[in-house]
Amino acid sequence: MVSSRKSKSNSPEGVEAAVGAALKPLLFARARLVLGLSGGLDSAVLLEVLHRLAGALDFQLSCVHVNHNISPNAGRWAAFCARCCKRHDIALELREVDLEPYRAEGLEAAARRARYAVYAGLDDADFIVLAQHQDDQAETLLLQLLRGAGVKGGSAMPVIRQQGRGRKGKTAPAVLRPMLELTREQIEAYARARKLEWVEDESNADTRYDRNFLRHRVLPVLGQAFPAYRATLARSARHLAEASLVLDQLAEADAKRTVNGNRLALAGLRRLGLARAKNLLRWLLLQQGEIAPEADRLQEGLRQLFEAGDDAAVHVVLGTSELRRYAGYAYLLPPLSDPPAEFQRAWDGRRAWPLPELGGTLRFARRQGAGLACARVPDAGLELRLRQGGEKLRLQAKGSTRSLKNLLQEARLPPWQRERLPLIYCGQKLVAVPGLGVASGWEAGIGEAGWLISWRPQV
């Protein structure tokens, strides 16, 4: 005999109530929800459910369909989504994506990366709503464990997830998954009861893909011995999500004591111990929108930081970021390209002069009685160059002429910044170095106009 509770949860009203219960505590009045609509069973059901809930929960609904241009039926799926939205009078945005930038990650991962890049760039949305359910959660957890994921990976998919930054640095809309407590069986029953139509992606039957192999070959066997595996694995994912949250909070607390911008105090990292230091680095990378590197790579990076000599040039690649060390600090940086071999630029009079080839901006501010004397600069103006070696500079009239190498070392400027520091020349004379000062005899005197020159590197 089937219990009334189970019968109710399998009814269309029960499915709608479950989705509504998941959404209600997360939404605010007139929230703008954009459903990721593929046209498949799950998203077709969620479209119907959200359409019915929009009035009661007071949200605005629209859809986006992402065409990956993988299947020969992709155009037919887009047309189907357009018909569904037109029937409900719901706005639909169609997007085509290029997978080429992500191809190295494999087809499935590339499609996902491209799709989520679209979601992150939807500036007119408060939330992106996706149709993953309890079966998807179980598959995701098993896949993550089989790939050796840690606590964060094992937490699988949360009901709500922040995406960080989208286009132009704007906060991207959060991702909502309100069907995670529903099974595929319940969703299919809902579709039949509401007489819904959907499209079938032929690739879902291809067991060469890892997820499909689990779905069609492994999980049916697992279900014979463990019928409740979906709920059990979902519960495990929630436990891991809670543990992941605690680790994030610990990393945030450690960062306040150890991190200043992109600079980490090595003494503080050592006091944390290896496990907490790894957790902190992983958290920092994720905060920047990076993919956390493998644990072995992270551990090797920390080993080099801790064991290298004080004058060693530590440089460890962590995915799409770099870890460098200098003077008791570690620096987490984006990849740095080599500076131009023969860099030479004439100043064109701009007060803020972006120099992307050097990774920063040179700024000129007019001041009375300070900086490089404007009157000393001839019509030919100033020129920028990079260090070639052997440069010397005297900063005070009664001081000695010093090598630029020693002056920069004393200023504690990291080596990668020294390599990219623009030097200010007038003819063949080095007249100013941003951050150090103006050559003796070239300073603006009392009442004279001068240029205060500063260099602002991005890293």
C-alpha positions as CSV (number, residue, x, y, z in Angstrom):
1,M,0.0,0.0,0.0
2,V,1.4,3.4,-1.0
3,S,1.3,6.0,1.8
4,S,-0.7,9.2,1.4
5,R,2.4,11.2,2.0
6,K,4.3,9.6,-0.9
7,S,1.2,9.9,-3.2
8,K,0.9,13.6,-2.4
9,S,4.6,14.2,-3.1
10,N,4.2,12.5,-6.5
11,S,1.2,14.5,-7.4
12,P,1.6,17.7,-9.6
13,E,0.6,19.8,-6.6
14,G,3.2,18.1,-4.5
15,V,5.9,18.8,-7.0
16,E,4.9,22.4,-7.3
17,A,4.8,22.7,-3.5
18,A,8.3,21.3,-3.2
19,V,9.7,23.7,-5.7
20,G,7.9,26.6,-4.0
21,A,9.2,25.6,-0.6
22,A,12.7,25.6,-1.9
23,L,12.3,29.0,-3.6
24,K,10.3,31.0,-1.0
25,P,13.0,31.6,1.6
26,L,15.5,32.7,-1.1
27,L,13.5,35.2,-3.2
28,F,12.5,38.8,-2.7
29,A,9.6,40.7,-4.2
30,R,9.7,41.0,-8.0
31,A,12.9,39.0,-8.2
32,R,14.0,38.4,-11.8
33,L,14.4,34.7,-12.5
34,V,15.9,33.4,-15.7
35,L,15.4,29.7,-16.3
36,G,18.1,27.8,-18.2
37,L,15.8,26.1,-20.7
38,S,17.3,23.2,-22.7
39,G,13.9,21.8,-23.8
40,G,14.6,18.5,-22.1
41,L,12.3,16.8,-19.6
42,D,13.7,18.5,-16.5
43,S,13.7,22.0,-17.7
44,A,10.3,21.7,-19.5
45,V,8.8,20.6,-16.2
46,L,10.5,23.4,-14.3
47,L,9.2,25.9,-16.8
48,E,5.7,24.7,-16.2
49,V,6.1,24.8,-12.4
50,L,7.7,28.2,-12.3
51,H,4.9,29.6,-14.6
52,R,2.4,28.3,-12.1
53,L,4.2,29.7,-9.1
54,A,5.2,33.1,-10.4
55,G,2.0,34.9,-9.2
56,A,2.0,33.4,-5.7
57,L,5.7,33.9,-5.1
58,D,5.8,37.4,-6.9
59,F,8.7,36.9,-9.2
60,Q,9.3,37.8,-12.9
61,L,10.2,34.9,-15.2
62,S,12.1,34.7,-18.4
63,C,14.2,32.0,-20.1
64,V,17.6,31.6,-21.8
65,H,18.4,28.7,-24.2
66,V,22.1,28.0,-24.9
67,N,22.9,26.4,-28.2
68,H,26.2,24.6,-28.0
69,N,26.1,23.7,-31.7
70,I,27.1,20.1,-30.9
71,S,24.0,18.1,-32.0
72,P,22.5,18.3,-35.5
73,N,19.2,18.8,-33.7
74,A,20.3,21.9,-31.9
75,G,18.2,24.2,-34.1
76,R,15.1,22.1,-33.6
77,W,15.6,22.3,-29.8
78,A,15.9,26.1,-29.9
79,A,12.7,26.3,-32.0
80,F,10.9,24.0,-29.5
81,C,11.9,26.2,-26.6
82,A,10.7,29.3,-28.5
83,R,7.3,27.6,-28.9
84,C,7.0,26.7,-25.2
85,C,7.8,30.2,-24.1
86,K,5.5,31.8,-26.6
87,R,2.6,29.5,-25.3
88,H,3.2,30.9,-21.8
89,D,3.9,34.4,-23.0
90,I,7.4,34.2,-21.4
91,A,10.4,36.1,-22.9
92,L,13.2,33.8,-24.3
93,E,16.8,34.7,-25.1
94,L,18.6,32.5,-27.5
95,R,22.4,32.3,-27.2
96,E,25.0,30.4,-29.3
97,V,28.4,29.6,-27.7
98,D,31.8,28.8,-29.0
99,L,33.4,25.8,-27.3
100,E,36.8,26.2,-28.8
101,P,38.4,28.2,-25.8
102,Y,37.4,25.3,-23.5
103,R,38.1,22.3,-25.8
104,A,41.1,21.1,-23.8
105,E,38.8,20.3,-20.8
106,G,36.8,17.7,-22.9
107,L,33.4,18.2,-24.6
108,E,31.2,17.9,-21.5
109,A,33.3,20.3,-19.5
110,A,33.6,22.7,-22.4
111,A,29.9,22.8,-22.9
112,R,29.3,23.4,-19.2
113,R,32.0,26.2,-19.0
114,A,30.5,28.0,-22.0
115,R,27.0,27.7,-20.7
116,Y,27.9,29.0,-17.3
117,A,29.8,31.9,-18.9
118,V,26.5,32.9,-20.5
119,Y,24.7,32.6,-17.1
120,A,27.3,34.8,-15.4
121,G,26.8,37.5,-18.0
122,L,23.0,37.9,-17.7
123,D,23.1,41.3,-16.1
124,D,19.3,41.7,-16.1
125,A,18.8,38.6,-13.9
126,D,18.7,38.3,-10.1
127,F,18.8,34.4,-10.2
128,I,19.5,31.8,-12.8
129,V,17.2,28.8,-12.2
130,L,18.4,25.3,-13.3
131,A,16.5,22.0,-13.3
132,Q,19.0,19.6,-11.7
133,H,17.3,17.1,-9.4
134,Q,18.1,14.4,-6.8
135,D,19.3,11.8,-9.4
136,D,21.6,14.5,-10.8
137,Q,22.9,15.2,-7.3
138,A,23.7,11.5,-6.8
139,E,25.5,11.3,-10.1
140,T,27.5,14.5,-9.4
141,L,28.6,13.3,-6.0
142,L,29.8,9.9,-7.3
143,L,31.6,11.6,-10.3
144,Q,33.4,14.0,-7.9
145,L,34.4,11.2,-5.6
146,L,35.7,9.1,-8.5
147,R,37.8,12.1,-9.6
148,G,39.3,12.4,-6.2
149,A,37.5,15.6,-5.2
150,G,37.7,17.0,-1.7
151,V,35.1,18.3,0.7
152,K,34.0,21.2,-1.6
153,G,33.8,18.9,-4.7
154,G,31.9,16.3,-2.6
155,S,29.3,18.9,-1.6
156,A,28.1,18.6,-5.2
157,M,25.3,21.0,-6.1
158,P,23.8,23.4,-3.5
159,V,20.3,24.8,-3.8
160,I,21.8,28.3,-4.2
161,R,25.3,29.2,-5.4
162,Q,26.9,32.6,-5.9
163,Q,28.8,32.9,-9.2
164,G,31.2,35.7,-8.2
165,R,31.9,38.3,-10.9
166,G,30.3,38.4,-14.3
167,R,31.0,40.8,-17.2
168,K,32.9,44.1,-16.4
169,G,33.3,43.0,-12.8
170,K,29.6,43.1,-12.0
171,T,28.2,40.6,-9.5
172,A,26.8,37.7,-11.5
173,P,23.3,36.4,-10.7
174,A,23.2,33.5,-8.2
175,V,22.3,30.0,-9.4
176,L,19.2,28.4,-7.9
177,R,18.4,24.7,-8.1
178,P,14.9,24.2,-6.6
179,M,14.3,20.6,-7.7
180,L,17.2,18.9,-5.8
181,E,14.8,17.2,-3.5
182,L,12.8,15.7,-6.4
183,T,13.6,12.5,-8.2
184,R,13.6,11.8,-11.9
185,E,10.6,9.6,-11.3
186,Q,8.6,12.4,-9.7
187,I,9.5,14.8,-12.5
188,E,8.5,12.3,-15.2
189,A,5.2,11.7,-13.4
190,Y,4.6,15.4,-13.3
191,A,5.2,15.8,-17.0
192,R,2.7,13.0,-17.8
193,A,0.1,14.4,-15.5
194,R,0.4,17.9,-17.0
195,K,0.6,16.4,-20.5
196,L,3.9,18.2,-21.3
197,E,6.1,17.8,-24.3
198,W,9.9,17.9,-24.3
199,V,12.8,17.0,-26.6
200,E,15.3,14.1,-26.1
201,D,19.0,14.8,-26.4
202,E,20.4,11.8,-28.2
203,S,23.7,12.1,-26.4
204,N,22.0,11.2,-23.1
205,A,22.2,7.6,-24.2
206,D,25.9,7.6,-25.1
207,T,27.7,5.8,-22.3
208,R,31.1,7.0,-23.5
209,Y,30.3,10.1,-21.4
210,D,31.1,9.5,-17.7
211,R,27.7,10.7,-16.4
212,N,25.8,8.6,-18.8
213,F,27.9,5.5,-17.9
214,L,27.0,6.0,-14.3
215,R,23.3,6.6,-15.1
216,H,22.7,3.7,-17.4
217,R,25.3,1.1,-16.2
218,V,26.2,1.7,-12.6
219,L,23.3,3.3,-10.7
220,P,20.6,0.7,-11.8
221,V,22.8,-2.0,-10.3
222,L,23.4,0.1,-7.2
223,G,19.7,0.7,-6.8
224,Q,19.1,-3.1,-6.6
225,A,21.0,-3.3,-3.3
226,F,20.4,0.2,-2.1
227,P,17.0,1.5,-3.3
228,A,17.3,4.7,-1.3
229,Y,20.7,5.6,-2.6
230,R,19.5,8.9,-4.2
231,A,18.3,10.3,-0.9
232,T,21.3,8.9,1.0
233,L,23.9,10.4,-1.4
234,A,22.0,13.7,-1.4
235,R,22.2,13.7,2.4
236,S,26.0,13.0,2.2
237,A,26.3,15.9,-0.2
238,R,24.5,18.2,2.3
239,H,26.9,17.0,5.1
240,L,29.9,17.8,2.9
241,A,28.4,21.2,1.9
242,E,28.2,22.1,5.6
243,A,31.8,21.0,6.2
244,S,32.8,23.0,3.1
245,L,31.1,26.1,4.6
246,V,33.0,25.7,7.8
247,L,36.3,25.4,5.9
248,D,35.4,28.6,4.0
249,Q,34.7,30.4,7.2
250,L,38.0,29.2,8.6
251,A,39.8,30.3,5.5
252,E,38.2,33.8,5.7
253,A,39.3,34.1,9.3
254,D,42.9,33.0,8.4
255,A,43.0,35.4,5.5
256,K,42.3,38.4,7.8
257,R,45.4,37.5,9.8
258,T,47.6,36.4,6.9
259,V,46.6,38.1,3.6
260,N,46.9,41.7,2.4
261,G,45.6,42.1,-1.1
262,N,47.4,39.5,-3.2
263,R,50.2,39.2,-0.6
264,L,50.5,36.4,2.0
265,A,52.8,36.6,5.0
266,L,54.9,33.4,4.9
267,A,55.4,33.4,8.7
268,G,51.6,33.4,9.1
269,L,51.2,30.6,6.6
270,R,53.7,28.5,8.5
271,R,51.9,29.0,11.7
272,L,48.6,27.8,10.1
273,G,50.2,24.4,9.3
274,L,50.0,22.6,5.9
275,A,46.3,21.6,5.9
276,R,45.0,25.1,6.8
277,A,47.5,26.8,4.5
278,K,46.2,24.6,1.6
279,N,42.7,25.4,2.6
280,L,43.4,29.2,2.6
281,L,45.1,29.1,-0.9
282,R,42.3,27.0,-2.3
283,W,39.8,29.5,-0.9
284,L,41.7,32.5,-2.3
285,L,41.8,31.0,-5.8
286,L,38.1,30.3,-5.7
287,Q,37.4,33.8,-4.6
288,Q,39.1,35.0,-7.7
289,G,36.9,32.8,-9.9
290,E,39.8,30.3,-10.5
291,I,39.5,26.5,-10.5
292,A,41.2,25.1,-7.5
293,P,44.3,23.1,-8.5
294,E,44.9,19.5,-7.6
295,A,45.9,18.9,-3.9
296,D,49.4,17.6,-4.9
297,R,50.1,20.7,-6.9
298,L,49.0,22.9,-4.1
299,Q,51.1,21.0,-1.6
300,E,54.1,21.3,-3.8
301,G,53.6,25.0,-4.1
302,L,53.6,25.4,-0.4
303,R,56.6,23.1,0.0
304,Q,58.6,25.4,-2.3
305,L,57.5,28.5,-0.5
306,F,58.5,27.1,2.9
307,E,61.7,25.4,2.0
308,A,63.4,27.7,-0.5
309,G,66.2,30.0,0.6
310,D,65.5,33.7,1.1
311,D,67.0,34.7,-2.2
312,A,65.4,31.9,-4.2
313,A,63.0,32.9,-7.1
314,V,60.1,30.6,-6.3
315,H,57.5,30.5,-9.1
316,V,54.8,27.9,-9.0
317,V,51.9,27.7,-11.5
318,L,48.6,26.9,-9.9
319,G,46.1,26.4,-12.7
320,T,45.6,29.9,-14.3
321,S,47.4,31.7,-11.4
322,E,51.0,31.9,-10.3
323,L,52.5,31.8,-6.8
324,R,55.7,33.8,-6.3
325,R,57.8,34.5,-3.3
326,Y,59.9,37.5,-2.2
327,A,61.2,38.9,1.1
328,G,59.0,36.9,3.4
329,Y,55.9,37.1,1.4
330,A,54.1,34.9,-1.1
331,Y,52.2,36.6,-4.0
332,L,49.2,35.1,-5.8
333,L,49.2,36.6,-9.3
334,P,47.7,36.2,-12.7
335,P,50.0,34.8,-15.4
336,L,52.7,37.4,-16.2
337,S,53.9,37.6,-19.8
338,D,57.6,38.4,-20.4
339,P,58.3,42.2,-20.6
340,P,59.2,43.5,-24.1
341,A,62.9,42.9,-24.9
342,E,63.4,46.4,-26.4
343,F,60.8,48.6,-24.7
344,Q,61.0,52.3,-25.6
345,R,58.1,54.8,-25.6
346,A,57.9,58.6,-25.9
347,W,55.6,60.2,-23.4
348,D,52.6,61.7,-25.3
349,G,51.5,64.0,-22.5
350,R,48.8,61.8,-21.0
351,R,48.3,62.2,-17.3
352,A,47.2,58.6,-17.0
353,W,49.1,56.4,-19.4
354,P,48.1,52.7,-19.5
355,L,50.9,50.4,-20.5
356,P,49.4,47.0,-20.9
357,E,52.7,45.5,-22.1
358,L,54.1,46.3,-18.7
359,G,50.9,45.5,-16.8
360,G,50.2,48.8,-15.2
361,T,49.5,52.6,-15.6
362,L,51.9,55.4,-15.4
363,R,50.5,58.6,-13.8
364,F,51.7,62.2,-14.0
365,A,50.4,64.7,-11.5
366,R,51.3,68.5,-11.7
367,R,52.6,69.9,-8.4
368,Q,54.4,73.1,-7.3
369,G,57.8,72.6,-5.8
370,A,57.8,68.8,-6.1
371,G,58.7,66.1,-8.6
372,L,60.5,66.4,-11.9
373,A,61.0,70.0,-12.9
374,C,58.9,70.8,-15.9
375,A,61.3,73.5,-17.0
376,R,64.1,70.9,-17.3
377,V,62.2,68.8,-19.8
378,P,62.9,69.9,-23.4
379,D,60.4,70.0,-26.2
380,A,61.5,66.4,-27.1
381,G,60.0,65.4,-23.8
382,L,60.4,62.3,-21.8
383,E,61.0,58.7,-22.8
384,L,60.3,55.4,-21.1
385,R,62.6,52.4,-21.0
386,L,63.1,49.3,-19.0
387,R,66.2,48.2,-17.0
388,Q,69.0,46.8,-19.1
389,G,71.5,46.6,-16.3
390,G,74.2,49.0,-15.1
391,E,71.8,52.0,-14.5
392,K,72.9,54.4,-11.8
393,L,71.0,57.2,-10.0
394,R,71.9,59.9,-7.5
395,L,68.8,61.0,-5.6
396,Q,70.3,63.7,-3.3
397,A,72.7,66.5,-4.2
398,K,75.1,65.5,-1.4
399,G,74.5,61.8,-1.8
400,S,76.4,59.2,-3.7
401,T,75.5,57.8,-7.0
402,R,74.1,54.3,-6.5
403,S,73.3,51.4,-8.8
404,L,69.6,51.2,-9.6
405,K,69.7,47.5,-8.8
406,N,70.7,48.2,-5.2
407,L,68.2,51.0,-4.8
408,L,65.3,48.7,-6.0
409,Q,66.4,45.9,-3.7
410,E,66.4,48.3,-0.7
411,A,63.0,49.5,-1.7
412,R,61.8,45.8,-1.4
413,L,60.3,45.8,-4.8
414,P,59.6,42.3,-6.0
415,P,61.8,41.1,-8.9
416,W,58.9,40.7,-11.4
417,Q,57.9,44.3,-10.7
418,R,61.5,45.5,-11.2
419,E,61.5,43.9,-14.6
420,R,58.4,45.9,-15.6
421,L,59.1,49.2,-13.9
422,P,59.2,52.0,-16.5
423,L,62.3,54.3,-16.1
424,I,62.0,58.0,-17.1
425,Y,64.7,59.3,-19.4
426,C,65.4,62.7,-20.8
427,G,67.6,62.1,-23.8
428,Q,70.2,59.6,-22.5
429,K,69.8,60.7,-18.9
430,L,67.9,58.7,-16.3
431,V,66.0,61.4,-14.6
432,A,63.3,59.7,-12.5
433,V,62.3,56.3,-11.3
434,P,58.7,55.9,-10.0
435,G,58.7,54.9,-6.4
436,L,62.3,56.0,-5.8
437,G,62.4,59.6,-6.8
438,V,64.0,62.2,-9.1
439,A,67.7,62.4,-10.1
440,S,69.6,65.2,-8.3
441,G,69.5,68.4,-10.3
442,W,66.2,67.6,-11.9
443,E,63.9,68.3,-9.0
444,A,61.4,71.2,-9.1
445,G,62.5,74.0,-6.8
446,I,60.3,76.1,-4.6
447,G,57.7,77.8,-6.7
448,E,58.6,75.7,-9.8
449,A,56.1,73.4,-11.5
450,G,56.9,69.7,-11.4
451,W,55.6,66.3,-12.4
452,L,54.9,63.7,-9.6
453,I,55.3,60.4,-11.5
454,S,53.8,57.2,-10.1
455,W,53.6,53.7,-11.4
456,R,50.6,51.5,-10.5
457,P,51.1,47.9,-11.5
458,Q,48.1,45.6,-11.7
459,V,50.0,43.0,-9.6
